[in-house]
Amino acid sequence: MMLKELVMKVDFDSLLPYLEKWENRHLDNIYAFREAYDILRGMEPDRDYRGKATVTTSILSFIVSHVRR
């Protein structure tokens, strides 16, 4: 599965509880999280890319756990 496919399966409202719990110091800038999320969803993967991309973050774990439900 591509990261793009994973991100497209979770809407921003589903991420809000996680952000409220783990990023509560930055909730006054929630618009920045939304903007980054919208940019990520709007990006198109390079299907010809043959390198390795590693994404490590706890929010990715949150997304994966919600996709598996």
ROTORTI-896502 format. One record per residue: residue number from 1; residue in one letter; x, y, z of N, C-alpha, C in turn. Coordinates in Angstrom, 3 decimals. Layout:
REM residues N
SITE   pos   code        n_u        n_v        n_w       ca_u       ca_v       ca_w        c_u        c_v        c_w
SITE   NUM      a          X          Y          Z          X          Y          Z          X          Y          Z
...
This chain:
REM residues 69
SITE   pos   code        n_u        n_v        n_w       ca_u       ca_v       ca_w        c_u        c_v        c_w
SITE     1      m      0.847     -1.179      0.000      0.000      0.000      0.000      0.891      1.239      0.000
SITE     2      m      0.523      2.198     -0.801      1.260      3.464     -0.822      0.763      4.360      0.309
SITE     3      l      1.634      5.220      0.765      1.259      6.175      1.809      0.036      6.974      1.385
SITE     4      k     -0.029      7.363      0.134     -1.171      8.127     -0.384     -2.471      7.362     -0.155
SITE     5      e     -2.478      6.073     -0.442     -3.683      5.265     -0.254     -4.077      5.213      1.217
SITE     6      l     -3.097      5.118      2.070     -3.343      5.075      3.506     -3.943      6.385      4.001
SITE     7      v     -3.369      7.494      3.588     -3.849      8.807      4.028     -5.267      9.065      3.509
SITE     8      m     -5.575      8.595      2.321     -6.895      8.830      1.742     -7.994      8.059      2.471
SITE     9      k     -7.634      7.081      3.278     -8.632      6.288      3.993     -9.063      6.911      5.321
SITE    10      v     -8.379      7.948      5.765     -8.691      8.566      7.056     -8.959     10.050      6.858
SITE    11      d    -10.117     10.511      7.313    -10.410     11.936      7.171     -9.847     12.718      8.362
SITE    12      f     -9.741     14.016      8.171     -9.112     14.860      9.187     -9.861     14.805     10.514
SITE    13      d    -11.187     14.757     10.462    -11.971     14.715     11.704    -11.636     13.478     12.544
SITE    14      s    -11.243     12.400     11.893    -10.838     11.200     12.632     -9.495     11.386     13.323
SITE    15      l     -8.691     12.291     12.814     -7.377     12.562     13.417     -7.470     13.523     14.604
SITE    16      l     -8.527     14.316     14.661     -8.639     15.332     15.713     -8.510     14.789     17.134
SITE    17      p     -9.165     13.694     17.500     -8.995     13.181     18.871     -7.532     12.868     19.183
SITE    18      y     -6.815     12.315     18.213     -5.401     12.021     18.406     -4.619     13.317     18.615
SITE    19      l     -4.882     14.314     17.769     -4.177     15.592     17.890     -4.463     16.252     19.232
SITE    20      e     -5.717     16.183     19.664     -6.084     16.775     20.952     -5.360     16.093     22.109
SITE    21      k     -5.138     14.794     21.988     -4.473     14.051     23.059     -2.959     14.249     23.053
SITE    22      w     -2.325     14.181     21.874     -0.873     14.159     21.788     -0.235     15.476     21.367
SITE    23      e     -1.001     16.364     20.807     -0.438     17.636     20.344     -1.175     18.812     20.971
SITE    24      n     -1.610     18.667     22.201     -2.449     19.687     22.829     -1.756     21.038     22.999
SITE    25      r     -0.428     21.074     22.970      0.278     22.353     23.076      0.127     23.184     21.808
SITE    26      h     -0.263     22.539     20.718     -0.313     23.216     19.430     -1.731     23.348     18.882
SITE    27      l     -2.728     23.079     19.679     -4.101     23.118     19.186     -4.543     24.515     18.779
SITE    28      d     -3.854     25.541     19.276     -4.201     26.890     18.835     -3.811     27.095     17.364
SITE    29      n     -3.040     26.181     16.808     -2.643     26.220     15.400     -3.216     25.033     14.633
SITE    30      i     -4.403     24.582     15.009     -4.994     23.411     14.372     -5.123     23.606     12.867
SITE    31      y     -5.279     24.858     12.435     -5.373     25.129     11.000     -4.114     24.664     10.268
SITE    32      a     -2.956     24.742     10.936     -1.705     24.314     10.304     -1.701     22.799     10.090
SITE    33      f     -2.238     22.056     11.059     -2.358     20.613     10.893     -3.290     20.301      9.721
SITE    34      r     -4.406     21.027      9.664     -5.381     20.800      8.587     -4.762     21.140      7.227
SITE    35      e     -4.032     22.222      7.171     -3.393     22.621      5.920     -2.384     21.557      5.462
SITE    36      a     -1.566     21.072      6.389     -0.585     20.034      6.048     -1.287     18.755      5.597
SITE    37      y     -2.363     18.413      6.266     -3.137     17.230      5.901     -3.723     17.374      4.495
SITE    38      d     -4.291     18.525      4.212     -4.873     18.766      2.884     -3.803     18.732      1.794
SITE    39      i     -2.636     19.285      2.080     -1.530     19.239      1.109     -1.117     17.793      0.858
SITE    40      l     -0.972     17.029      1.925     -0.581     15.625      1.796     -1.602     14.852      0.961
SITE    41      r     -2.878     15.087      1.206     -3.918     14.390      0.435     -3.935     14.813     -1.022
SITE    42      g     -3.524     16.032     -1.296     -3.540     16.531     -2.664     -2.325     16.147     -3.486
SITE    43      m     -1.300     15.654     -2.831     -0.077     15.278     -3.547     -0.303     13.989     -4.337
SITE    44      e      0.378     13.888     -5.459      0.311     12.681     -6.279      1.627     11.915     -6.163
SITE    45      p      1.553     10.616     -5.922      2.782      9.830     -5.820      3.475      9.721     -7.177
SITE    46      d      4.780      9.619     -7.148      5.572      9.399     -8.350      5.671      7.892     -8.551
SITE    47      r      4.900      7.390     -9.465      4.831      5.935     -9.673      6.127      5.365    -10.247
SITE    48      d      6.998      6.227    -10.757      8.277      5.772    -11.302      9.393      5.798    -10.265
SITE    49      y      9.118      6.298     -9.083     10.135      6.375     -8.030     10.520      4.968     -7.593
SITE    50      r     11.800      4.692     -7.595     12.278      3.350     -7.234     13.095      3.334     -5.951
SITE    51      g     13.241      4.482     -5.325     13.977      4.545     -4.071     13.111      4.071     -2.920
SITE    52      k     13.649      4.171     -1.747     12.930      3.759     -0.546     12.582      4.999      0.259
SITE    53      a     11.347      5.106      0.659     10.901      6.206      1.506     10.473      5.616      2.847
SITE    54      t     10.997      6.158      3.904     10.643      5.688      5.238      9.929      6.805      5.973
SITE    55      v      8.739      6.505      6.442      7.955      7.466      7.200      7.790      6.901      8.593
SITE    56      t      8.281      7.629      9.578      8.120      7.178     10.954      7.523      8.301     11.771
SITE    57      t      6.361      8.048     12.270      5.685      9.000     13.131      4.539      8.293     13.831
SITE    58      s      4.173      8.774     14.965      3.096      8.123     15.695      1.750      8.363     15.034
SITE    59      i      1.592      9.443     14.304      0.306      9.678     13.634      0.084      8.657     12.529
SITE    60      l      1.158      8.197     11.901      1.026      7.148     10.902      0.513      5.872     11.566
SITE    61      s      0.981      5.574     12.755      0.490      4.408     13.492     -1.001      4.548     13.779
SITE    62      f     -1.432      5.757     14.108     -2.839      6.016     14.360     -3.659      5.748     13.103
SITE    63      i     -3.184      6.238     11.961     -3.908      6.039     10.710     -4.007      4.554     10.393
SITE    64      v     -2.904      3.835     10.516     -2.910      2.402     10.224     -3.898      1.676     11.133
SITE    65      s     -3.911      2.027     12.409     -4.818      1.348     13.325     -6.276      1.595     12.971
SITE    66      h     -6.602      2.754     12.413     -7.969      3.037     12.025     -8.351      2.405     10.696
SITE    67      v     -7.392      2.189      9.836     -7.663      1.538      8.556     -7.924      0.048      8.777
SITE    68      r     -7.278     -0.539      9.733     -7.403     -1.978      9.989     -8.713     -2.343     10.670
SITE    69      r     -9.456     -1.396     11.163    -10.717     -1.693     11.869    -11.753     -2.279     10.955
